[in-house]
Amino acid sequence: MDVRFYDTQKGNSEVWDFIESLDTAAANGDSKAKELLGNIRYCMDRIADGLPHSI
């Protein structure tokens, strides 16, 4: 799946930065971050399958 993130004029992506921070937090044992990443993955899988992407 090709995912594109919005970049500011300076080339920053707040969404990508947020996802990276969740990944780091999950790797350090943060269960809430793991849950949020799971929800993001769930939605992306549903979109890839052509299904509605709400949870």
A tleap script that builds the chain and sets N, CA, C and O, in Angstrom:
source leaprc.protein.ff14SB
mol = sequence {
  NMET ASP VAL ARG PHE TYR ASP THR GLN LYS
  GLY ASN SER GLU VAL TRP ASP PHE ILE GLU
  SER LEU ASP THR ALA ALA ALA ASN GLY ASP
  SER LYS ALA LYS GLU LEU LEU GLY ASN ILE
  ARG TYR CYS MET ASP ARG ILE ALA ASP GLY
  LEU PRO HIE SER CILE
}
set mol.1.N position { 0.848 -1.163 0.000 }
set mol.1.CA position { 0.000 0.000 0.000 }
set mol.1.C position { 0.896 1.229 0.000 }
set mol.1.O position { 1.862 1.305 0.760 }
set mol.2.N position { 0.577 2.172 -0.840 }
set mol.2.CA position { 1.321 3.421 -0.908 }
set mol.2.C position { 0.644 4.434 0.009 }
set mol.2.O position { -0.500 4.826 -0.222 }
set mol.3.N position { 1.354 4.849 1.042 }
set mol.3.CA position { 0.813 5.818 1.991 }
set mol.3.C position { 1.595 7.115 1.841 }
set mol.3.O position { 2.826 7.117 1.847 }
set mol.4.N position { 0.872 8.203 1.707 }
set mol.4.CA position { 1.509 9.514 1.597 }
set mol.4.C position { 1.081 10.365 2.778 }
set mol.4.O position { -0.096 10.422 3.131 }
set mol.5.N position { 2.056 11.020 3.378 }
set mol.5.CA position { 1.796 11.868 4.525 }
set mol.5.C position { 1.941 13.326 4.120 }
set mol.5.O position { 2.805 13.672 3.314 }
set mol.6.N position { 1.101 14.169 4.675 }
set mol.6.CA position { 1.177 15.594 4.425 }
set mol.6.C position { 2.487 16.131 4.980 }
set mol.6.O position { 2.871 15.826 6.110 }
set mol.7.N position { 3.165 16.932 4.174 }
set mol.7.CA position { 4.389 17.618 4.600 }
set mol.7.C position { 4.144 19.118 4.617 }
set mol.7.O position { 3.470 19.660 3.742 }
set mol.8.N position { 4.697 19.777 5.618 }
set mol.8.CA position { 4.625 21.234 5.664 }
set mol.8.C position { 5.589 21.810 4.625 }
set mol.8.O position { 6.332 21.066 3.985 }
set mol.9.N position { 5.576 23.109 4.463 }
set mol.9.CA position { 6.487 23.752 3.521 }
set mol.9.C position { 7.946 23.508 3.900 }
set mol.9.O position { 8.826 23.523 3.038 }
set mol.10.N position { 8.199 23.284 5.177 }
set mol.10.CA position { 9.561 23.008 5.639 }
set mol.10.C position { 9.931 21.528 5.510 }
set mol.10.O position { 11.047 21.133 5.848 }
set mol.11.N position { 8.997 20.715 5.023 }
set mol.11.CA position { 9.273 19.302 4.829 }
set mol.11.C position { 9.002 18.427 6.032 }
set mol.11.O position { 9.399 17.262 6.047 }
set mol.12.N position { 8.335 18.959 7.043 }
set mol.12.CA position { 8.012 18.195 8.240 }
set mol.12.C position { 6.672 17.485 8.066 }
set mol.12.O position { 5.784 17.989 7.379 }
set mol.13.N position { 6.529 16.339 8.677 }
set mol.13.CA position { 5.264 15.613 8.659 }
set mol.13.C position { 4.869 15.313 10.097 }
set mol.13.O position { 5.440 14.428 10.733 }
set mol.14.N position { 3.894 16.050 10.605 }
set mol.14.CA position { 3.461 15.864 11.988 }
set mol.14.C position { 2.861 14.480 12.197 }
set mol.14.O position { 3.037 13.884 13.259 }
set mol.15.N position { 2.153 13.963 11.195 }
set mol.15.CA position { 1.543 12.641 11.329 }
set mol.15.C position { 2.624 11.569 11.414 }
set mol.15.O position { 2.572 10.698 12.282 }
set mol.16.N position { 3.610 11.634 10.505 }
set mol.16.CA position { 4.700 10.653 10.527 }
set mol.16.C position { 5.472 10.740 11.842 }
set mol.16.O position { 5.827 9.714 12.423 }
set mol.17.N position { 5.732 11.959 12.313 }
set mol.17.CA position { 6.437 12.134 13.582 }
set mol.17.C position { 5.656 11.510 14.736 }
set mol.17.O position { 6.241 10.890 15.624 }
set mol.18.N position { 4.332 11.675 14.720 }
set mol.18.CA position { 3.483 11.098 15.763 }
set mol.18.C position { 3.552 9.571 15.730 }
set mol.18.O position { 3.682 8.930 16.772 }
set mol.19.N position { 3.464 8.993 14.534 }
set mol.19.CA position { 3.532 7.536 14.410 }
set mol.19.C position { 4.893 7.019 14.873 }
set mol.19.O position { 4.968 5.986 15.539 }
set mol.20.N position { 5.950 7.715 14.533 }
set mol.20.CA position { 7.274 7.312 15.000 }
set mol.20.C position { 7.372 7.378 16.528 }
set mol.20.O position { 7.977 6.509 17.156 }
set mol.21.N position { 6.772 8.419 17.119 }
set mol.21.CA position { 6.809 8.530 18.582 }
set mol.21.C position { 6.014 7.395 19.229 }
set mol.21.O position { 6.394 6.894 20.287 }
set mol.22.N position { 4.912 6.990 18.593 }
set mol.22.CA position { 4.161 5.844 19.109 }
set mol.22.C position { 4.990 4.571 19.025 }
set mol.22.O position { 4.980 3.758 19.948 }
set mol.23.N position { 5.703 4.398 17.925 }
set mol.23.CA position { 6.533 3.219 17.745 }
set mol.23.C position { 7.619 3.148 18.818 }
set mol.23.O position { 7.876 2.085 19.383 }
set mol.24.N position { 8.243 4.273 19.088 }
set mol.24.CA position { 9.276 4.326 20.120 }
set mol.24.C position { 8.679 4.010 21.490 }
set mol.24.O position { 9.240 3.227 22.256 }
set mol.25.N position { 7.537 4.626 21.787 }
set mol.25.CA position { 6.888 4.392 23.073 }
set mol.25.C position { 6.461 2.931 23.214 }
set mol.25.O position { 6.611 2.344 24.285 }
set mol.26.N position { 5.936 2.347 22.153 }
set mol.26.CA position { 5.519 0.943 22.192 }
set mol.26.C position { 6.717 0.033 22.422 }
set mol.26.O position { 6.631 -0.941 23.170 }
set mol.27.N position { 7.833 0.352 21.778 }
set mol.27.CA position { 9.049 -0.443 21.962 }
set mol.27.C position { 9.552 -0.368 23.404 }
set mol.27.O position { 10.234 -1.276 23.879 }
set mol.28.N position { 9.209 0.722 24.094 }
set mol.28.CA position { 9.612 0.888 25.489 }
set mol.28.C position { 8.556 0.376 26.466 }
set mol.28.O position { 8.652 0.610 27.670 }
set mol.29.N position { 7.540 -0.330 25.940 }
set mol.29.CA position { 6.558 -0.971 26.800 }
set mol.29.C position { 5.281 -0.199 27.055 }
set mol.29.O position { 4.482 -0.622 27.890 }
set mol.30.N position { 5.053 0.901 26.382 }
set mol.30.CA position { 3.834 1.695 26.581 }
set mol.30.C position { 2.646 0.978 25.930 }
set mol.30.O position { 2.550 0.906 24.705 }
set mol.31.N position { 1.751 0.454 26.760 }
set mol.31.CA position { 0.631 -0.330 26.242 }
set mol.31.C position { -0.370 0.524 25.460 }
set mol.31.O position { -0.975 0.038 24.504 }
set mol.32.N position { -0.550 1.771 25.846 }
set mol.32.CA position { -1.469 2.652 25.124 }
set mol.32.C position { -0.933 2.925 23.716 }
set mol.32.O position { -1.703 2.960 22.756 }
set mol.33.N position { 0.378 3.118 23.589 }
set mol.33.CA position { 0.987 3.334 22.275 }
set mol.33.C position { 0.822 2.090 21.411 }
set mol.33.O position { 0.552 2.200 20.215 }
set mol.34.N position { 0.983 0.904 22.005 }
set mol.34.CA position { 0.794 -0.345 21.261 }
set mol.34.C position { -0.636 -0.454 20.756 }
set mol.34.O position { -0.878 -0.879 19.627 }
set mol.35.N position { -1.578 -0.066 21.603 }
set mol.35.CA position { -2.990 -0.114 21.222 }
set mol.35.C position { -3.274 0.845 20.063 }
set mol.35.O position { -3.958 0.483 19.106 }
set mol.36.N position { -2.749 2.062 20.154 }
set mol.36.CA position { -2.962 3.033 19.076 }
set mol.36.C position { -2.341 2.567 17.768 }
set mol.36.O position { -2.950 2.721 16.709 }
set mol.37.N position { -1.140 2.002 17.822 }
set mol.37.CA position { -0.507 1.472 16.609 }
set mol.37.C position { -1.328 0.323 16.034 }
set mol.37.O position { -1.453 0.193 14.816 }
set mol.38.N position { -1.877 -0.492 16.892 }
set mol.38.CA position { -2.739 -1.585 16.430 }
set mol.38.C position { -3.968 -1.054 15.722 }
set mol.38.O position { -4.387 -1.607 14.704 }
set mol.39.N position { -4.552 0.013 16.250 }
set mol.39.CA position { -5.723 0.625 15.608 }
set mol.39.C position { -5.364 1.210 14.245 }
set mol.39.O position { -6.128 1.086 13.288 }
set mol.40.N position { -4.207 1.843 14.166 }
set mol.40.CA position { -3.754 2.407 12.887 }
set mol.40.C position { -3.551 1.276 11.880 }
set mol.40.O position { -3.998 1.375 10.737 }
set mol.41.N position { -2.882 0.206 12.297 }
set mol.41.CA position { -2.639 -0.936 11.403 }
set mol.41.C position { -3.958 -1.564 10.953 }
set mol.41.O position { -4.109 -1.924 9.786 }
set mol.42.N position { -4.900 -1.693 11.867 }
set mol.42.CA position { -6.211 -2.249 11.552 }
set mol.42.C position { -6.893 -1.427 10.452 }
set mol.42.O position { -7.407 -1.984 9.482 }
set mol.43.N position { -6.893 -0.122 10.610 }
set mol.43.CA position { -7.523 0.750 9.616 }
set mol.43.C position { -6.815 0.651 8.263 }
set mol.43.O position { -7.469 0.589 7.221 }
set mol.44.N position { -5.494 0.637 8.281 }
set mol.44.CA position { -4.747 0.544 7.025 }
set mol.44.C position { -5.015 -0.787 6.325 }
set mol.44.O position { -5.124 -0.825 5.100 }
set mol.45.N position { -5.121 -1.873 7.080 }
set mol.45.CA position { -5.433 -3.171 6.487 }
set mol.45.C position { -6.821 -3.165 5.860 }
set mol.45.O position { -7.020 -3.707 4.773 }
set mol.46.N position { -7.763 -2.560 6.536 }
set mol.46.CA position { -9.132 -2.489 6.000 }
set mol.46.C position { -9.167 -1.655 4.723 }
set mol.46.O position { -9.857 -2.017 3.770 }
set mol.47.N position { -8.438 -0.554 4.693 }
set mol.47.CA position { -8.385 0.275 3.493 }
set mol.47.C position { -7.772 -0.536 2.349 }
set mol.47.O position { -8.276 -0.506 1.226 }
set mol.48.N position { -6.689 -1.259 2.633 }
set mol.48.CA position { -6.025 -2.073 1.605 }
set mol.48.C position { -6.971 -3.132 1.047 }
set mol.48.O position { -6.882 -3.491 -0.127 }
set mol.49.N position { -7.874 -3.630 1.888 }
set mol.49.CA position { -8.839 -4.638 1.453 }
set mol.49.C position { -10.077 -4.024 0.808 }
set mol.49.O position { -10.967 -4.749 0.363 }
set mol.50.N position { -10.140 -2.694 0.752 }
set mol.50.CA position { -11.270 -2.016 0.143 }
set mol.50.C position { -12.476 -1.898 1.043 }
set mol.50.O position { -13.587 -1.655 0.572 }
set mol.51.N position { -12.265 -2.070 2.348 }
set mol.51.CA position { -13.361 -2.001 3.299 }
set mol.51.C position { -13.414 -0.637 3.980 }
set mol.51.O position { -12.445 0.121 3.928 }
set mol.52.N position { -14.545 -0.318 4.622 }
set mol.52.CA position { -14.620 0.938 5.375 }
set mol.52.C position { -13.519 0.989 6.419 }
set mol.52.O position { -13.114 -0.049 6.943 }
set mol.53.N position { -13.031 2.183 6.729 }
set mol.53.CA position { -11.872 2.300 7.606 }
set mol.53.C position { -12.145 2.975 8.937 }
set mol.53.O position { -11.244 3.576 9.522 }
set mol.54.N position { -13.371 2.886 9.422 }
set mol.54.CA position { -13.651 3.446 10.744 }
set mol.54.C position { -13.574 2.337 11.783 }
set mol.54.O position { -13.746 1.158 11.471 }
set mol.55.N position { -13.308 2.741 13.043 }
set mol.55.CA position { -13.285 1.765 14.127 }
set mol.55.C position { -14.334 2.112 15.152 }
set mol.55.O position { -14.478 1.407 16.152 }
savepdb mol mol.pdb
quit
